Amino acid sequence: MAASLTALPKIGPKRLTTLLKYHDPQTAWAVVQGRAKPHAVVAALMQESGLGAMWRANATLDLQEQILGRCKKSGIYVVLHGESNYPSCLKNDLAPPAVLFYQGDLQALKTRRVGMIGTRSATASGRYFASHLAFELTLNGVCVVSGLARGIDGWAHRGALRAHEKSHGAEKEKLKSAFGDVAAPVGVVASGLDYIYPKEHGELWREVAQTGALLSESPPGAPPEAFRFPLRNRILAALSEVLVVVESRDRGGSMITVDEAQKRDVTVLAVPGSPRNIASVGTNLLVQQGCLPVVGVDDILVALGLDNRRANEKSFDPRAKLSERDAHLVAVMVGSPFSLDEFVIRTSVPLLEAAISLGRLEALGWVVNNSGWWEVIEFG
């Protein structure tokens, strides 16, 4: 019944919470159908803008069967606020979801947790750094929580999943002895769990659900409507002990999540970037405002109060190994942004060959071009 209530038009988290505060799910369903007398507070709510008539017209057996069918088909489970398996980190939140849909295992949340967010229009450097941080956090037993959006979110989860791949097979026992248990990733999405968005992240969604857990307060079949994203962001913030912003504009979803985190006294960390990089405007602003900077995974572990002196494996780097010549070119240019002319002067490579070399290195993910300035992408 509770799952069906979430699919009523204009129900929203606040209205749903009010409805279930005064009625159990079965009674609440009877109330919206007009078969039971509502509590005075619920009666007043249902008089707003004709909500009562709207809900009564939609609270049908067909809706129940549709929601139940979608949950069964996609392996979606439902947990209510107050039930024993409801995530403890959400129970006392400022605005806990009254009904939570999930795939996977909620046990993934019973460990240390770091939210990782950023712009959808991430730079190559930002994408690689996000995956690197998530990889090392996961190996250190820290759950990476993100929104599975394009850009930083998706790359954070790719890094976390890569840690799981690495933890299987021949290296499993070695990693376990060095880092302890590998944490599972958690994704929080705005749409229904059977409505994958963006579509190209279908496999990523499935892998996160299979390895950890995927959460949403939107009912199955719900599209990714704009109003759902800020609501999703509050859940992401509430699940985080520390929130890390990798790249962000000065407005948008990342900053909404930061605001939600600050309402909850969640520590916010930011990855600083070049002043020339438009994708780092928001993170640089956060650092200016007093958020601690992140230059490596140890900064996050310190914020969590974890021992960061354990032996570390070599950092995750998905790029192909360079030839000896290309490795030399990269080594010469490490340290600061450079122009094509500077590259020619410092490497003694002819202009045409230099342009070709930089294009090749960019395609391989070893350098990135921002507004005419080149920069070597380094890993810790």
N, C-alpha and C positions, 0 to 999 in steps of 0.2 A: 504493500500500500504506500509506504513512504517513497519508494522509487517512482511510483505513478504520480504522487503529489508534486515532485520536482518538475514534471513535464507539463504542468498546468500553465496557461499563458499568464505572463506578468506576475508570477509567483515570487521570484527573487529570493535571495538568501534571508533577508530580514523578515519578509512575510512568512516564509516557510518556517523560520525559527519561532515566530509568534504562534503559528498554527500548531506546531508540535510541542510548544511549551505548555499549552493548555489542554491538548488532546493527544492521546496515543494515536499512532498511524491509522488504525482501523476506524476509530471514532472520527478522526479528522476527515477521512475519506467519506464517511457517512454524512458528516457536517457539510462538506462542499457539494455533496449530491442532494442535500436538502432532506435527508432521512433522519438527522439527529439535530438536537438543539445545540447551537454553539455557545461557548463561554461568552460573556459580555464583551470582553476585549476582542475576541475573534469576530463576534457579530458586528462590532464597530468597524473592524478592518474590512469585512466583506461588503460593507456599504460604500466603501470608497470607490468612486468611478465605476460603479457597476461590477465590481469584482465578483460578487456573489453569483450574479446571473451568468457571468462569463465562465466561472469555474464550474458551475452546475452543468452548463451546456457541454463542457469538455471532459468532465469526470465520468467517462463511459467505460464499459467493459472492454470495448475495442482498444482504448488507451492502455488499460491494464495489460491486456494480452500483447500489445505491441511492445511495451517496455519489457515485459517478462521475456518475450521472444528474443529481443535484441540482447538482453543480458545473457541468456542461455547460449545464444549463437556465438557471442564474442568472449565468453568466459569472464563476464563482469560480475563482481560481487558488490554488495551494499552493506554499509555499516552506519548505524545511527549514533549521534552524539549521546553519550551516556552508556552505551553498550561496552562490554568488557574489552572487546578487541578494537575499539576506537583508538586511534593514535594518541598516546598520552601527551605528546608534545602539542596537540591541538586542543585538548580538553579545556584548558583554562585560558584559551586565547581571547582576545578582545572581541572577535567575531568568528567563532568556530562554525564550520559548515554543519548544518543540522543533519544533512544526509551526505555521505561521501561514497562515491563509486570508485572501485579499484580493480586492477588486474595485477596478478603477481602475489607477492607476500609482504604484508605490512610489517613483518619482522625486520625488514630492511631499515625501518626508521628507528629501531632500538639500538642505535649506536651514535657516535658523534656525527654531526651533520653540518655541512657547509653549503650554502646557496651560492650558485655561480651564474651570473647574468651578464648581459651586454647587448650591444647593438646587433640588429640583423644584418647590417651592412658592415661586417667586420673586415678588417684588413687581413692579409695573409699572416702578418706578425701576430695579430690578436688571436686569430684562429689557432695557430700553432701553440701560442703561450697558454691559451685556455685548455687545450688538450693536454699539454704538459703538466699544468697544475692539477687537473682532474686525475690524470694518471697517477701522480705521486700521492695525492690525497687518498685515492682508493687503495693503493698499496699500503698506506699507513693506517688503514682501518677507518677512514673517514668517508661517510656517505656523501656523495655529490648530488645535490638537489638542483634541478634546473627545469626550464619550461619547454624544452624540446622544440623551440622556435628555430628559424634559420639563424645562421651566424654563430655567435658565441655560445648560445645554449646548446645547439646541436654538437658543436665541437667539444664542449665540455663532456657531454655524454659519450662521444666517441673515445675520448681519452680514458674515461672510466671503464668503458667496455673493453678497451685495449688492455687495460690492466688485468681484467678477468681472463682474457685470452692468454696473456703471458703467465698467469698464475696456474694454468693447466698444463699438463704434460711434464716434460723433464725438469722444468724449472720450478715446479709447484712447491716442492719441499724446501728448496733453497730460499724461495721468496717468503714462505711461511715462517721459516726460522728467523729471517731478517726483519720482517715487518709485522708478523702476527696475521690475524685473519684479514682477508681482502674484503672491503666493504662493498655493498650492493648499491647501484644507482637508483635514484628516485626521480621520476618525471611528474610534473604537475601541469596539466593542460587545461585549456579553456573550453574546448568543445567536448561533446560526448566521447567516450573512450572508443567508440566504433566509428568515429568520424575523424579520420587522420588528417591533420593539417600541420605543416604543409604536406602535400601528397608525397613528395619525394622523400619524406622521412618515415615512410611506412615500415621499412625494415628496422630503422632505428627505434621506433615505438615498440615493435615486437621484441627486439633484443632487450630493451630496458625492462619491459614487463616480464620477460622470461628470467632475467638475471636478478631484478630487484622488484620494483613496484611502479605502477602508473596510476595517478590519482586525478579525479575530477569531481566537482560538485554539480556539473552539468549532466542532465539525463542522457542516456544513449540516444543517438540520432541528432543531438543538438549541434547545429553548425557553429563555426567560430565567429559568432557575432561580436561586434566591437565592444559592447558593454561587458562581455564575459572576461575580457583580458585583465582589467584592473581588479576584478574579483579574484581571478586566478592568482594575481600577483600578491594579494594579501595572504593567501594560503602559503605560497612559496616563502614569503618573508617569515610567516609564523613557524614554518618547519625548520628554519635556519637558526643555528647558534651563532654563526658568523656569515655575513653576506659579502661576497667578493664581486666587485664590478670590474670587468676586464677592459671593455671599451664601451663608450656610451656618448651619445649626444647630450646636450644640456637639458633636453626635454624628452619625453616619451616613456615607454614602458619601464625601462630600467630605473628611471628616476621615481616613477610611481612606486616601484618595489622598494627603493631606498627609503621613501617616505614611510611606507608601511613598516619597514624594519625599524626605523627610528622611533615610531610610535610604540614599538614593543621593546625598546632598549636593546635591540640586536646590534652587535658591533658591525660596522660597515667598513670594509677595506676597499681600496681602489688601486688599480694598476696604472701608474702614470705613463704618459706617452709624450711623443714629440709635440711641441706647440704647433707645429705645422700640420699635424695629423688631425683632421676634422673629427675622426672617430674617437679621439681622446679628449675632446673638449669637456665632456661631462666628468670623466674620471679625474682630469686635472683640476677641475673646479672642486670636486669632492676633497682632493688632497689639500687644496687651498683652504677649504672650510674646516680642516682638522682631521679628516679621515686618515688613518695610517696607510702608507703606501705598501704595495706588494711588489717585491722584486724577485721573489722565489717562494717555494712552498713553505719554507721555514717560517716566514712571516705569518702565514695562516695558522700553522701548528702552534706557534707562540700565542696567538690570539685565542686559540682553543685551550691553552694551558697544557698542551701535550709535549712530551719529551721529543725534541727534534734532533737529538744527537745520535740516533740509531744509524747503523750502516745503511747507506743508500745504494741501490743499483744504479747503473748508468741511466740518465734521464731518457725518457721516451722520445724518440725521434723517428717519425715515419718516413723520412726522406731517403731517397736512394743515395748510396755512398758516392762521393765525388771522385773523379779522376785526380791523379796527383797534381796535374796542372790547374784544374779548377779549384782544388782545395787550397792551393797556394794563392790564387787570386782572391778567394774569400778571406783567407787569413790576413792578407795584406790590408784589406779594407775594413776589418772589424774595428768597432770603436765609436764611430760617429757617422752621420749622414754624409753622402758625397755626391758630387755631380759627375756626369760622364767625363768631362775634361779632367777632373781630379783622378778619376779611375785610370785614364790614359797616362797621366803623369806618374802616378804612384806604381803602376804595374808595367810601364814601358810597352804596353800592347798598342798596336796601331788602331786608329779611330774606328774603322769599319769592323775590325775583329773584336774590338772592345764592346761595340754595340751588340754584336752577335753573341758574345760571351755573356753579357748582362741579361739578354733576352733568354738565353739558355738557362742561366742560373735562376732567373725569376720563374720560369716554367717548372723547374725542379724544386722550387720552394726555398731556395737559399738566400735570395735577396728579394726586396720589395721596393717598388717605385711609388713614391708619394709626391705628386705635383712636381716631377722633374728631379727630385732628390732620391737617391738610392740609399738603402740601408740593409746591412747584413742581418738576417734573422738568427739570433743566438738562442741556445738552450742552456739551462743551468747545469 
